[in-house]
Amino acid sequence: MIIDYIKRNKYLFTFLSVILLISFIYGIIIFNSLDNNIKINLINNLSNIKESMINSHINDIFMHIFIIFMLVLLSFSVLGYFFSVFYVFFVGMSISFSICVLTSIYGLKGLIFGILYNIMFKLVYLLLILMINSKIYGISKGILGNLLYKYSINIKKYLISIGILLIMVIINDVLIYYLSNFFIKILINML
């Protein structure tokens, strides 16, 4: 079902994948262009990352809900889709930047930890955001078509799909909240 949906929207997902790839590269470029003093301060501030990760839960539930609601509301304007593409860019950039920071602190172990951490805790969210982004594109395109060419649009269909994807994001975040400490304790031994 998901693969069929991606095949039907292959140009949109190709565009989003290119944006994501560019954002990964941009995050690496930003890290490498930082002044050495800033890098040293950043590394010093994150030197006790092990203790802080073990002693806290990953809790992004409310932030993710807020962001998705804002993106959906903004999709009713033509500019809304551009904000959702920028958000995908920002998420990709922050992932690659964090992997660069961990690599600079812990070397190869930090690189492996950063990749595994992001796969375990960010990959599902990123895939769901890409799917939500495609629905937001449908809303923006439909509203623009309605304004310019008087096309009829079934916004309810898109909102139901976004609601289902939002429920999946919440389930993912709840699972991460309760299981993150267990997996982080396993991963943290790598550092």
C-alpha positions in Angstrom: 0.0 0.0 0.0 2.7 2.5 1.0 4.9 1.4 -1.9 2.0 1.8 -4.3 1.4 5.3 -3.0 5.1 6.2 -3.4 5.0 4.8 -7.0 2.0 7.0 -7.8 3.7 10.1 -6.4 7.2 9.2 -7.5 8.1 12.7 -8.7 7.1 14.3 -5.4 9.0 11.7 -3.4 12.0 12.1 -5.7 11.9 15.8 -5.1 11.6 15.3 -1.3 14.4 12.8 -1.4 16.7 15.3 -3.2 15.8 17.9 -0.7 16.7 15.5 2.1 20.0 14.6 0.5 20.9 18.3 0.0 20.0 18.9 3.7 22.3 16.1 4.8 25.1 17.6 2.8 24.3 21.1 4.1 24.4 19.9 7.7 27.9 18.5 7.1 29.0 21.7 5.4 27.7 23.8 8.3 29.6 21.7 10.8 32.8 21.9 8.8 32.5 25.6 8.3 32.2 26.3 12.1 35.0 28.2 13.7 37.3 25.9 15.8 36.4 27.8 19.0 32.7 27.1 18.4 33.4 23.4 17.7 35.5 23.1 20.9 32.7 24.7 22.9 30.1 22.4 21.3 32.3 19.4 22.0 32.8 20.5 25.6 29.1 21.0 26.2 28.3 17.5 24.8 31.1 15.7 26.7 28.7 14.4 29.3 26.2 13.2 26.7 26.2 9.7 28.0 24.8 10.6 31.4 22.2 13.0 30.0 21.0 10.4 27.5 20.7 7.6 30.0 18.9 9.8 32.6 16.3 11.2 30.4 13.5 10.1 28.0 13.2 11.2 24.5 9.9 13.2 24.5 9.1 14.8 21.2 5.4 14.0 21.2 3.9 17.5 21.8 6.5 19.2 19.6 5.7 16.8 16.7 2.0 17.2 17.1 2.4 21.0 17.2 4.6 21.0 14.1 2.2 18.8 12.1 -0.8 20.9 13.1 1.0 24.1 12.0 2.1 22.6 8.7 -1.4 21.4 8.0 -2.8 24.9 8.8 -0.2 26.5 6.7 -1.0 24.2 3.8 -4.3 26.1 3.3 -2.1 28.9 2.0 0.0 28.5 -1.1 3.2 29.2 1.0 2.3 26.4 3.4 3.8 23.7 1.2 7.1 25.5 1.1 7.2 25.6 4.9 6.7 21.9 5.0 9.6 21.3 2.5 11.7 23.6 4.6 10.9 21.5 7.7 12.0 18.3 5.9 15.2 20.2 5.0 15.7 21.3 8.6 15.2 17.7 10.0 17.7 16.3 7.5 20.2 19.0 8.2 19.9 18.5 12.0 20.4 14.8 11.6 23.6 15.1 9.6 24.9 17.9 11.9 24.4 15.8 15.0 26.2 12.8 13.4 29.1 15.2 12.6 29.3 16.4 16.2 29.3 12.8 17.5 31.9 11.8 15.0 34.1 14.7 16.0 33.8 13.7 19.7 34.0 9.9 19.5 35.4 9.2 16.1 34.2 6.1 14.3 32.2 5.0 17.4 30.4 8.3 17.3 29.6 7.9 13.6 28.2 4.5 14.1 26.3 5.6 17.2 24.9 8.6 15.4 23.7 6.6 12.4 22.1 3.8 14.6 20.5 6.4 16.9 19.0 8.3 14.0 17.8 5.1 12.4 16.2 3.9 15.6 14.7 7.2 16.8 14.2 9.4 13.7 13.8 7.2 10.6 10.1 6.3 11.2 9.3 10.0 12.0 11.1 11.1 8.9 9.2 8.7 6.7 5.9 9.8 8.2 6.8 13.4 7.7 7.5 12.7 4.0 4.1 11.1 3.7 2.4 14.0 5.5 4.3 16.4 3.3 2.8 14.7 0.2 -0.7 15.1 1.7 0.1 18.8 2.4 1.2 19.1 -1.2 -2.2 17.7 -2.3 -4.0 20.2 -0.1 -1.9 23.2 -1.4 -2.2 22.0 -5.0 -6.0 21.5 -4.7 -6.5 24.9 -3.1 -4.4 26.6 -5.8 -6.3 24.7 -8.5 -9.6 25.7 -7.0 -8.5 29.4 -6.9 -7.1 29.4 -10.4 -9.2 26.9 -12.3 -12.2 26.3 -10.1 -11.3 22.6 -9.6 -13.2 20.9 -6.8 -11.1 19.5 -4.1 -11.8 16.8 -1.5 -9.9 18.3 1.5 -11.6 15.8 3.8 -9.7 12.9 2.2 -6.4 14.6 2.7 -7.2 15.6 6.3 -8.3 12.0 7.2 -5.0 10.7 5.7 -3.0 13.3 7.7 -5.0 12.3 10.8 -4.0 8.7 10.4 -0.4 9.6 9.8 -0.5 11.8 12.9 -1.8 8.9 15.0 1.1 6.9 13.6 3.5 9.7 14.6 2.0 9.7 18.1 2.3 5.9 18.5 5.9 6.1 17.3 6.7 8.8 19.8 5.0 7.0 22.7 7.0 3.8 21.8 10.2 5.9 21.6 9.4 7.5 25.0 9.0 4.2 26.8 11.6 2.2 25.0 14.3 4.8 24.4 16.2 4.3 27.6 16.5 0.6 27.1 17.9 1.0 23.6 20.1 4.0 24.5 21.7 1.9 27.3 22.6 -0.7 24.7 23.9 1.9 22.2 25.7 4.1 24.7 28.2 1.3 25.5 29.6 1.9 22.0 30.9 5.4 23.0 
